[in-house]
Amino acid sequence: MRAVIQRVSQAEVRVDDVVTGEITQGLLILICAMKGDSEADADKLARKISKIRIFQDENGKMNKSVLDIGGSALVVSQFTLAADTRSGNRPGFSTACGADDGNMFYEYFTKSIAETGVPVEKGIFGADMKVSLINDGPVTIWLDTDQWK
């Protein structure tokens, strides 16, 4: 699985001008399931994200996790994280899971991160979403479970 996490002071996602998810301080998580991913990958990624120390402590150091600060997560599906840009000018997405598996992994990951104790809001899989955020820092980190194998 691939994810881009952004430390935010607030974020929201809208579908057809209706807010489907919004948070204050926490993480915006853009998530993409790749072919060959497993539920174990989703669980490992959820645990890593819930514990990654990218929030400032009392000394201004990135030393606290989203759990430590009592923050939330806004999880948004983003198949374009699978973009293959090695040739030509149009990205290919053949390494992303198909829609059915992608949706299953999106829902599974969302449940998995909630089980770590992080309150979760989310977008709608496959919808045309409008995401707004205030990136705090800015802090943006890319994660890929293939790099951990």
FIKOLZA-1660 file (N, C-alpha, C; in steps of 0.1 Angstrom, whole numbers, plus 5000, padded with zeros to 4 digits):
% residues 149
   i   px   py   pz ch aa at
   1 5009 4988 5000  A  M  N
   1 5000 5000 5000  A  M CA
   1 5009 5012 5000  A  M  C
   2 5004 5023 4994  A  R  N
   2 5011 5036 4994  A  R CA
   2 5002 5046 5001  A  R  C
   3 5009 5055 5008  A  A  N
   3 5002 5066 5015  A  A CA
   3 5010 5078 5015  A  A  C
   4 5003 5089 5014  A  V  N
   4 5009 5102 5017  A  V CA
   4 5002 5108 5029  A  V  C
   5 5010 5111 5039  A  I  N
   5 5003 5117 5051  A  I CA
   5 5008 5131 5052  A  I  C
   6 4998 5140 5056  A  Q  N
   6 5001 5154 5058  A  Q CA
   6 4996 5158 5072  A  Q  C
   7 5005 5164 5079  A  R  N
   7 5001 5170 5092  A  R CA
   7 4993 5182 5090  A  R  C
   8 4981 5182 5095  A  V  N
   8 4972 5193 5092  A  V CA
   8 4966 5199 5105  A  V  C
   9 4963 5212 5104  A  S  N
   9 4955 5218 5115  A  S CA
   9 4940 5217 5113  A  S  C
  10 4937 5215 5100  A  Q  N
  10 4923 5211 5097  A  Q CA
  10 4923 5206 5082  A  Q  C
  11 4913 5198 5080  A  A  N
  11 4911 5192 5066  A  A CA
  11 4896 5188 5064  A  A  C
  12 4892 5188 5052  A  E  N
  12 4878 5183 5049  A  E CA
  12 4878 5178 5035  A  E  C
  13 4868 5169 5033  A  V  N
  13 4866 5164 5019  A  V CA
  13 4851 5165 5016  A  V  C
  14 4848 5170 5004  A  R  N
  14 4835 5172 5000  A  R CA
  14 4832 5164 4987  A  R  C
  15 4820 5159 4986  A  V  N
  15 4815 5152 4974  A  V CA
  15 4802 5159 4971  A  V  C
  16 4801 5164 4959  A  D  N
  16 4789 5172 4954  A  D CA
  16 4785 5183 4964  A  D  C
  17 4795 5190 4969  A  D  N
  17 4793 5201 4978  A  D CA
  17 4788 5197 4992  A  D  C
  18 4789 5184 4995  A  V  N
  18 4785 5179 5008  A  V CA
  18 4797 5174 5016  A  V  C
  19 4800 5179 5028  A  V  N
  19 4811 5175 5035  A  V CA
  19 4809 5160 5040  A  V  C
  20 4818 5151 5036  A  T  N
  20 4817 5137 5040  A  T CA
  20 4827 5134 5051  A  T  C
  21 4836 5142 5053  A  G  N
  21 4846 5140 5064  A  G CA
  21 4853 5153 5067  A  G  C
  22 4856 5156 5080  A  E  N
  22 4864 5168 5084  A  E CA
  22 4870 5165 5097  A  E  C
  23 4882 5171 5099  A  I  N
  23 4890 5170 5111  A  I CA
  23 4896 5183 5114  A  I  C
  24 4900 5184 5127  A  T  N
  24 4909 5196 5131  A  T CA
  24 4923 5190 5131  A  T  C
  25 4930 5192 5141  A  Q  N
  25 4944 5188 5142  A  Q CA
  25 4946 5173 5140  A  Q  C
  26 4955 5169 5131  A  G  N
  26 4957 5155 5129  A  G CA
  26 4964 5152 5116  A  G  C
  27 4959 5141 5109  A  L  N
  27 4966 5137 5096  A  L CA
  27 4956 5136 5085  A  L  C
  28 4959 5141 5074  A  L  N
  28 4952 5138 5061  A  L CA
  28 4960 5126 5055  A  L  C
  29 4953 5115 5053  A  I  N
  29 4960 5103 5048  A  I CA
  29 4954 5100 5034  A  I  C
  30 4962 5102 5024  A  L  N
  30 4959 5098 5010  A  L CA
  30 4964 5084 5008  A  L  C
  31 4955 5074 5005  A  I  N
  31 4958 5060 5005  A  I CA
  31 4955 5053 4991  A  I  C
  32 4964 5044 4987  A  C  N
  32 4963 5037 4975  A  C CA
  32 4967 5022 4977  A  C  C
  33 4958 5013 4973  A  A  N
  33 4960 4999 4974  A  A CA
  33 4967 4995 4961  A  A  C
  34 4978 4987 4962  A  M  N
  34 4985 4983 4950  A  M CA
  34 4982 4968 4948  A  M  C
  35 4984 4963 4935  A  K  N
  35 4982 4949 4933  A  K CA
  35 4992 4941 4941  A  K  C
  36 4988 4931 4947  A  G  N
  36 4996 4922 4956  A  G CA
  36 4996 4926 4970  A  G  C
  37 4989 4937 4974  A  D  N
  37 4988 4941 4988  A  D CA
  37 4979 4931 4996  A  D  C
  38 4981 4931 5009  A  S  N
  38 4974 4922 5017  A  S CA
  38 4968 4930 5029  A  S  C
  39 4959 4923 5037  A  E  N
  39 4954 4930 5049  A  E CA
  39 4965 4932 5059  A  E  C
  40 4975 4923 5059  A  A  N
  40 4987 4925 5068  A  A CA
  40 4994 4938 5064  A  A  C
  41 4995 4942 5051  A  D  N
  41 5001 4954 5047  A  D CA
  41 4993 4966 5052  A  D  C
  42 4980 4965 5051  A  A  N
  42 4971 4976 5056  A  A CA
  42 4973 4978 5071  A  A  C
  43 4973 4966 5078  A  D  N
  43 4975 4967 5093  A  D CA
  43 4988 4973 5097  A  D  C
  44 4999 4969 5090  A  K  N
  44 5012 4974 5093  A  K CA
  44 5013 4989 5090  A  K  C
  45 5007 4993 5079  A  L  N
  45 5007 5008 5075  A  L CA
  45 4999 5016 5085  A  L  C
  46 4987 5011 5090  A  A  N
  46 4979 5018 5100  A  A CA
  46 4987 5019 5113  A  A  C
  47 4993 5009 5117  A  R  N
  47 5001 5010 5130  A  R CA
  47 5012 5020 5128  A  R  C
  48 5019 5020 5117  A  K  N
  48 5030 5029 5115  A  K CA
  48 5025 5043 5115  A  K  C
  49 5015 5046 5108  A  I  N
  49 5009 5060 5107  A  I CA
  49 5004 5064 5120  A  I  C
  50 4998 5056 5128  A  S  N
  50 4993 5060 5141  A  S CA
  50 5004 5063 5151  A  S  C
  51 5016 5058 5149  A  K  N
  51 5027 5060 5158  A  K CA
  51 5038 5069 5153  A  K  C
  52 5037 5072 5140  A  I  N
  52 5048 5081 5135  A  I CA
  52 5049 5094 5142  A  I  C
  53 5061 5098 5146  A  R  N
  53 5062 5110 5155  A  R CA
  53 5065 5122 5146  A  R  C
  54 5055 5129 5142  A  I  N
  54 5057 5141 5133  A  I CA
  54 5050 5153 5139  A  I  C
  55 5045 5152 5151  A  F  N
  55 5039 5164 5158  A  F CA
  55 5049 5169 5168  A  F  C
  56 5049 5182 5170  A  Q  N
  56 5059 5189 5179  A  Q CA
  56 5056 5186 5193  A  Q  C
  57 5067 5184 5201  A  D  N
  57 5066 5183 5215  A  D CA
  57 5067 5197 5221  A  D  C
  58 5068 5198 5234  A  E  N
  58 5070 5211 5241  A  E CA
  58 5083 5219 5237  A  E  C
  59 5092 5212 5232  A  N  N
  59 5105 5218 5227  A  N CA
  59 5106 5221 5213  A  N  C
  60 5094 5219 5206  A  G  N
  60 5094 5222 5191  A  G CA
  60 5100 5211 5183  A  G  C
  61 5103 5199 5188  A  K  N
  61 5108 5188 5181  A  K CA
  61 5096 5178 5176  A  K  C
  62 5098 5173 5164  A  M  N
  62 5088 5163 5160  A  M CA
  62 5090 5150 5168  A  M  C
  63 5082 5149 5179  A  N  N
  63 5084 5138 5188  A  N CA
  63 5071 5132 5193  A  N  C
  64 5060 5136 5187  A  K  N
  64 5047 5131 5192  A  K CA
  64 5039 5125 5180  A  K  C
  65 5031 5115 5182  A  S  N
  65 5023 5109 5172  A  S CA
  65 5009 5115 5172  A  S  C
  66 5001 5111 5163  A  V  N
  66 4987 5116 5162  A  V CA
  66 4980 5111 5175  A  V  C
  67 4983 5099 5179  A  L  N
  67 4977 5094 5192  A  L CA
  67 4981 5102 5204  A  L  C
  68 4994 5106 5204  A  D  N
  68 4999 5114 5216  A  D CA
  68 4992 5127 5217  A  D  C
  69 4989 5133 5206  A  I  N
  69 4982 5147 5206  A  I CA
  69 4967 5146 5207  A  I  C
  70 4962 5134 5206  A  G  N
  70 4947 5133 5206  A  G CA
  70 4941 5137 5193  A  G  C
  71 4949 5136 5182  A  G  N
  71 4944 5141 5169  A  G CA
  71 4935 5130 5161  A  G  C
  72 4931 5134 5150  A  S  N
  72 4922 5126 5141  A  S CA
  72 4929 5123 5128  A  S  C
  73 4922 5114 5120  A  A  N
  73 4927 5112 5106  A  A CA
  73 4915 5113 5097  A  A  C
  74 4918 5120 5085  A  L  N
  74 4909 5120 5074  A  L CA
  74 4915 5112 5063  A  L  C
  75 4909 5100 5060  A  V  N
  75 4914 5091 5051  A  V CA
  75 4907 5092 5037  A  V  C
  76 4915 5094 5027  A  V  N
  76 4909 5097 5013  A  V CA
  76 4916 5087 5003  A  V  C
  77 4908 5080 4996  A  S  N
  77 4914 5071 4986  A  S CA
  77 4920 5079 4974  A  S  C
  78 4931 5074 4970  A  Q  N
  78 4938 5082 4959  A  Q CA
  78 4946 5072 4950  A  Q  C
  79 4939 5066 4940  A  F  N
  79 4946 5057 4932  A  F CA
  79 4958 5063 4924  A  F  C
  80 4958 5076 4922  A  T  N
  80 4969 5082 4915  A  T CA
  80 4982 5081 4922  A  T  C
  81 4983 5076 4934  A  L  N
  81 4996 5074 4940  A  L CA
  81 5003 5062 4934  A  L  C
  82 4996 5054 4926  A  A  N
  82 5001 5043 4918  A  A CA
  82 5007 5048 4905  A  A  C
  83 5008 5061 4902  A  A  N
  83 5012 5066 4889  A  A CA
  83 5026 5061 4885  A  A  C
  84 5026 5055 4873  A  D  N
  84 5039 5051 4867  A  D CA
  84 5042 5062 4856  A  D  C
  85 5053 5069 4859  A  T  N
  85 5056 5080 4850  A  T CA
  85 5070 5078 4842  A  T  C
  86 5074 5065 4842  A  R  N
  86 5087 5062 4836  A  R CA
  86 5088 5065 4821  A  R  C
  87 5077 5064 4814  A  S  N
  87 5077 5066 4800  A  S CA
  87 5065 5075 4795  A  S  C
  88 5068 5083 4785  A  G  N
  88 5057 5091 4780  A  G CA
  88 5053 5102 4790  A  G  C
  89 5043 5109 4786  A  N  N
  89 5038 5120 4795  A  N CA
  89 5025 5118 4801  A  N  C
  90 5019 5106 4798  A  R  N
  90 5006 5103 4805  A  R CA
  90 5009 5091 4815  A  R  C
  91 5006 5094 4828  A  P  N
  91 5009 5083 4838  A  P CA
  91 5000 5071 4836  A  P  C
  92 5006 5060 4839  A  G  N
  92 4999 5047 4839  A  G CA
  92 4995 5043 4853  A  G  C
  93 4984 5036 4855  A  F  N
  93 4980 5032 4868  A  F CA
  93 4977 5017 4869  A  F  C
  94 4984 5009 4861  A  S  N
  94 4981 4995 4860  A  S CA
  94 4986 4988 4873  A  S  C
  95 4994 4994 4881  A  T  N
  95 4999 4987 4894  A  T CA
  95 4989 4989 4905  A  T  C
  96 4979 4998 4904  A  A  N
  96 4969 5000 4914  A  A CA
  96 4959 4988 4914  A  A  C
  97 4953 4985 4925  A  C  N
  97 4943 4975 4926  A  C CA
  97 4931 4979 4917  A  C  C
  98 4923 4970 4913  A  G  N
  98 4911 4973 4906  A  G CA
  98 4901 4979 4916  A  G  C
  99 4890 4984 4911  A  A  N
  99 4881 4992 4919  A  A CA
  99 4875 4983 4931  A  A  C
 100 4871 4971 4928  A  D  N
 100 4866 4963 4939  A  D CA
 100 4876 4960 4950  A  D  C
 101 4888 4956 4947  A  D  N
 101 4898 4953 4957  A  D CA
 101 4903 4966 4963  A  D  C
 102 4904 4977 4955  A  G  N
 102 4908 4990 4960  A  G CA
 102 4898 4995 4971  A  G  C
 103 4885 4993 4968  A  N  N
 103 4875 4997 4978  A  N CA
 103 4876 4989 4991  A  N  C
 104 4878 4976 4989  A  M  N
 104 4879 4967 5001  A  M CA
 104 4891 4971 5009  A  M  C
 105 4902 4973 5003  A  F  N
 105 4914 4977 5011  A  F CA
 105 4913 4991 5017  A  F  C
 106 4906 5000 5010  A  Y  N
 106 4903 5014 5016  A  Y CA
 106 4895 5012 5029  A  Y  C
 107 4884 5005 5028  A  E  N
 107 4876 5003 5040  A  E CA
 107 4883 4995 5051  A  E  C
 108 4891 4985 5047  A  Y  N
 108 4899 4978 5057  A  Y CA
 108 4909 4986 5064  A  Y  C
 109 4917 4994 5056  A  F  N
 109 4927 5003 5062  A  F CA
 109 4920 5013 5071  A  F  C
 110 4909 5019 5067  A  T  N
 110 4902 5029 5075  A  T CA
 110 4898 5022 5089  A  T  C
 111 4893 5010 5088  A  K  N
 111 4889 5003 5100  A  K CA
 111 4901 5000 5109  A  K  C
 112 4912 4996 5102  A  S  N
 112 4925 4993 5109  A  S CA
 112 4931 5004 5116  A  S  C
 113 4931 5016 5110  A  I  N
 113 4936 5028 5117  A  I CA
 113 4927 5032 5128  A  I  C
 114 4914 5031 5127  A  A  N
 114 4905 5034 5138  A  A CA
 114 4907 5025 5150  A  A  C
 115 4911 5012 5147  A  E  N
 115 4913 5002 5158  A  E CA
 115 4926 5006 5165  A  E  C
 116 4935 5014 5160  A  T  N
 116 4947 5018 5168  A  T CA
 116 4943 5029 5178  A  T  C
 117 4931 5034 5177  A  G  N
 117 4926 5045 5186  A  G CA
 117 4925 5059 5180  A  G  C
 118 4928 5060 5167  A  V  N
 118 4928 5073 5161  A  V CA
 118 4913 5075 5156  A  V  C
 119 4907 5086 5159  A  P  N
 119 4893 5088 5154  A  P CA
 119 4895 5091 5139  A  P  C
 120 4886 5085 5131  A  V  N
 120 4887 5086 5116  A  V CA
 120 4874 5092 5110  A  V  C
 121 4877 5100 5100  A  E  N
 121 4867 5105 5091  A  E CA
 121 4872 5101 5077  A  E  C
 122 4863 5101 5067  A  K  N
 122 4868 5096 5054  A  K CA
 122 4860 5103 5042  A  K  C
 123 4866 5100 5031  A  G  N
 123 4859 5104 5018  A  G CA
 123 4850 5093 5013  A  G  C
 124 4847 5093 5001  A  I  N
 124 4839 5083 4994  A  I CA
 124 4847 5077 4983  A  I  C
 125 4850 5064 4984  A  F  N
 125 4858 5057 4974  A  F CA
 125 4852 5059 4960  A  F  C
 126 4861 5063 4951  A  G  N
 126 4857 5064 4937  A  G CA
 126 4850 5077 4933  A  G  C
 127 4846 5085 4943  A  A  N
 127 4839 5097 4940  A  A CA
 127 4848 5108 4936  A  A  C
 128 4843 5118 4929  A  D  N
 128 4850 5130 4926  A  D CA
 128 4850 5139 4939  A  D  C
 129 4862 5139 4946  A  M  N
 129 4862 5145 4959  A  M CA
 129 4870 5158 4958  A  M  C
 130 4866 5168 4966  A  K  N
 130 4873 5181 4967  A  K CA
 130 4879 5181 4981  A  K  C
 131 4892 5181 4982  A  V  N
 131 4899 5180 4995  A  V CA
 131 4905 5194 4998  A  V  C
 132 4902 5199 5010  A  S  N
 132 4908 5211 5015  A  S CA
 132 4916 5208 5027  A  S  C
 133 4927 5215 5029  A  L  N
 133 4935 5213 5041  A  L CA
 133 4944 5225 5044  A  L  C
 134 4947 5226 5056  A  I  N
 134 4958 5235 5061  A  I CA
 134 4969 5227 5065  A  I  C
 135 4979 5226 5057  A  N  N
 135 4991 5217 5060  A  N CA
 135 4999 5224 5071  A  N  C
 136 5001 5218 5082  A  D  N
 136 5008 5223 5093  A  D CA
 136 5023 5220 5093  A  D  C
 137 5031 5230 5090  A  G  N
 137 5045 5229 5089  A  G CA
 137 5052 5235 5077  A  G  C
 138 5050 5231 5066  A  P  N
 138 5043 5219 5062  A  P CA
 138 5051 5206 5065  A  P  C
 139 5043 5196 5068  A  V  N
 139 5049 5182 5070  A  V CA
 139 5041 5173 5061  A  V  C
 140 5048 5167 5051  A  T  N
 140 5042 5157 5042  A  T CA
 140 5052 5146 5040  A  T  C
 141 5047 5133 5042  A  I  N
 141 5055 5121 5042  A  I CA
 141 5049 5111 5033  A  I  C
 142 5057 5104 5025  A  W  N
 142 5053 5094 5016  A  W CA
 142 5057 5080 5022  A  W  C
 143 5048 5070 5023  A  L  N
 143 5051 5057 5028  A  L CA
 143 5047 5047 5018  A  L  C
 144 5054 5036 5017  A  D  N
 144 5051 5025 5008  A  D CA
 144 5055 5012 5015  A  D  C
 145 5045 5003 5017  A  T  N
 145 5048 4991 5024  A  T CA
 145 5057 4982 5016  A  T  C
 146 5059 4983 5003  A  D  N
 146 5069 4975 4995  A  D CA
 146 5083 4978 5000  A  D  C
 147 5085 4990 5005  A  Q  N
 147 5099 4994 5010  A  Q CA
 147 5102 4987 5023  A  Q  C
 148 5092 4981 5030  A  W  N
 148 5094 4974 5043  A  W CA
 148 5096 4959 5041  A  W  C
 149 5095 4954 5029  A  K  N
 149 5096 4940 5027  A  K CA
 149 5110 4935 5024  A  K  C
% end
